[in-house]
Amino acid sequence: MGAHAFQQEITSERELREILGTPSQRAADKVIDHIDKHCAALIGQSPFMVIASADAEGNIDVSPKGDPAGFVKVLDENTLVIPDRKGNKRGDTFSNILQSPKVALIFLTPGYQETLRVSGSARIVRDPALLKSLAHEGSVPLFATVVDVEKALFHCAKCIIRSGLWEHTGAEGVPNFGEILVDHADLDQTPEQVQQAIDESKMTSLY
């Protein structure tokens, strides 16, 4: 339990539905069990997605993935492939998949207000031909995440409209990553030194 107590905490589905109500038939019926032409079209234009996973104890992680539009490949209507690019080598999503294969994805496409939600079971593969087909700028990924699709649905545009997501530029008041890392990782370096290393990595090791 959290440190704070609040009045009227919802603790059952019955309480939730008494206040929230039930979805319209259209909203309830929009879930499909495969990647159709509409889903494939958005995935083909999406340069950014987020994948959620959990370990065997239910500890949840969410990881962003980005590459040129269409980087997630639709092998067929039941199968997606996500290339792994160079990163920090934490491998949180991979470790979780090895313990519990269920994952959920959300695809965003700049300028398009609706998002696509996909869920299913994931595997980590090293198939040479598949990895070669996912190469970018001469760099072949070490792994690919294969998602066996179980559900897909388009999410309405309201959250994107409310946030003005595609209209925002900059992040005024947010410190640079170097300063954040010095504090969070308790580094014995200056924020400037850490930020310089980060900036160099961005330029030299994207792929």
C-alpha positions in Angstrom: 0.0 0.0 0.0 1.1 3.6 -0.6 2.0 6.1 2.1 -1.1 8.1 1.6 -4.7 7.3 2.6 -7.6 8.7 0.5 -11.3 8.8 0.8 -13.5 6.7 -1.5 -10.9 4.4 -2.9 -12.4 2.1 -5.5 -11.8 -1.6 -4.6 -14.1 -3.6 -6.8 -15.3 -3.8 -10.4 -18.8 -3.2 -9.3 -17.9 0.1 -7.7 -15.9 1.1 -10.7 -18.8 0.4 -13.1 -21.4 2.1 -10.9 -19.4 5.4 -11.4 -17.8 4.9 -14.8 -20.6 3.1 -16.6 -20.1 0.6 -19.4 -18.5 1.2 -22.8 -20.6 1.7 -25.9 -21.1 -1.3 -28.1 -18.8 0.3 -30.7 -16.0 0.7 -28.1 -16.5 -2.8 -26.8 -16.5 -4.4 -30.2 -13.5 -2.6 -31.7 -10.9 -5.1 -30.4 -9.7 -7.6 -33.0 -7.4 -10.6 -32.6 -4.9 -9.9 -35.5 -3.1 -7.2 -37.4 -5.4 -6.1 -40.3 -4.7 -3.7 -43.1 -5.5 -0.6 -40.9 -3.2 -1.7 -38.1 -0.4 -2.6 -40.6 -0.7 0.8 -42.2 -0.2 2.7 -38.9 2.7 0.4 -37.8 4.3 1.0 -41.2 4.2 4.8 -40.5 5.1 4.7 -36.8 8.7 5.7 -35.8 8.0 5.2 -32.1 6.4 2.7 -29.8 6.4 1.7 -26.2 6.5 -1.9 -24.9 5.2 -2.9 -21.4 6.3 -6.2 -19.8 6.4 -7.7 -16.3 8.6 -10.1 -14.4 7.4 -13.3 -12.7 6.5 -11.3 -9.6 4.4 -8.8 -11.5 6.9 -5.9 -11.4 6.1 -3.9 -14.5 8.4 -2.1 -16.9 7.7 0.2 -19.8 10.4 0.7 -22.5 10.4 3.1 -25.4 11.6 2.0 -28.9 12.3 4.3 -31.8 13.7 4.1 -35.3 12.7 5.2 -38.8 9.0 4.8 -39.6 8.1 1.2 -40.1 10.9 -0.3 -38.0 8.5 -2.8 -36.5 7.9 -5.4 -39.1 4.5 -7.1 -39.8 5.5 -10.7 -40.7 1.8 -11.7 -41.0 -1.5 -10.8 -39.4 -0.5 -12.6 -36.2 3.2 -11.7 -35.9 5.2 -8.5 -35.3 9.0 -8.2 -35.1 10.8 -5.5 -33.1 14.5 -5.1 -33.8 16.8 -4.4 -30.8 19.1 -1.4 -31.2 22.1 -0.3 -29.2 21.2 0.9 -25.7 22.3 0.7 -22.1 22.4 -3.1 -22.0 20.0 -3.3 -19.1 17.8 -5.6 -21.1 14.8 -5.1 -18.7 12.2 -6.1 -21.4 14.2 -9.2 -22.4 14.6 -10.3 -18.8 10.9 -9.9 -18.2 10.0 -11.8 -21.3 12.1 -14.8 -20.2 10.1 -14.8 -16.9 6.6 -13.9 -18.3 6.1 -13.6 -22.0 3.0 -11.3 -22.0 3.6 -7.8 -23.4 1.6 -4.8 -24.5 2.6 -2.2 -27.1 1.4 1.2 -28.1 2.3 2.8 -31.4 2.4 6.6 -32.0 2.7 8.4 -35.3 3.6 12.1 -35.3 0.7 14.1 -36.7 -1.8 11.2 -36.4 -4.1 11.6 -33.4 -5.2 8.0 -32.9 -2.8 5.4 -31.4 -2.7 1.6 -31.8 -2.6 -0.8 -28.9 -1.4 -4.4 -29.4 -0.9 -7.2 -26.9 0.3 -10.7 -27.0 3.1 -13.1 -26.1 6.7 -12.4 -26.9 9.8 -14.4 -27.7 13.5 -13.3 -28.1 15.0 -14.7 -31.3 18.4 -14.7 -33.0 17.3 -16.0 -36.4 20.2 -14.9 -38.8 18.0 -14.2 -41.8 15.5 -12.3 -39.8 18.1 -10.2 -38.0 19.8 -9.4 -41.4 16.5 -8.2 -42.7 16.3 -5.8 -39.8 19.7 -4.2 -40.3 19.9 -0.4 -40.4 22.9 1.6 -41.6 24.9 -1.6 -41.8 24.2 -2.6 -38.2 22.5 -6.0 -37.6 20.6 -6.2 -34.3 21.8 -8.8 -31.8 18.2 -9.8 -31.0 14.6 -9.4 -32.2 11.5 -9.5 -30.2 8.8 -11.5 -31.9 5.3 -10.8 -30.7 2.5 -13.3 -31.3 -0.5 -11.0 -31.5 -3.6 -11.7 -29.4 -5.4 -8.3 -29.3 -5.3 -5.1 -31.3 -7.3 -1.9 -31.0 -7.2 1.7 -32.1 -7.3 4.1 -29.2 -9.3 7.3 -29.8 -7.6 10.7 -30.2 -8.8 12.5 -27.1 -5.6 12.0 -25.0 -3.4 13.3 -27.9 -5.8 16.3 -28.4 -5.9 17.1 -24.7 -2.1 17.0 -24.4 -1.4 18.9 -27.6 1.4 16.3 -28.0 2.3 17.0 -31.6 2.3 20.8 -30.9 4.8 20.8 -28.0 8.5 21.7 -28.5 11.1 21.7 -25.8 10.9 20.8 -22.1 11.4 24.1 -20.2 12.5 23.6 -16.6 13.6 19.9 -17.0 17.3 19.4 -16.3 19.6 17.8 -18.8 20.2 14.0 -18.6 23.7 14.5 -17.3 22.5 16.3 -14.2 19.8 13.7 -13.7 22.2 10.8 -13.9 24.7 12.3 -11.5 21.9 12.5 -8.9 20.1 9.2 -9.6 23.3 7.1 -10.0 25.3 9.0 -7.4 28.1 9.5 -9.9 31.5 10.9 -9.0 31.5 13.2 -12.0 30.2 16.6 -12.9 26.9 16.9 -14.8 28.9 18.6 -17.6 31.2 15.6 -17.9 28.4 13.1 -17.9 26.4 15.1 -20.5 29.4 15.3 -22.8 29.7 11.5 -22.7 26.0 11.2 -23.4 26.1 13.6 -26.3 29.1 11.8 -27.8 27.3 8.4 -27.5 24.2 9.9 -29.3 26.5 10.8 -32.2 28.6 7.7 -32.4 26.6 4.7 -31.3 23.0 4.9 -32.4 23.5 1.7 -34.5 
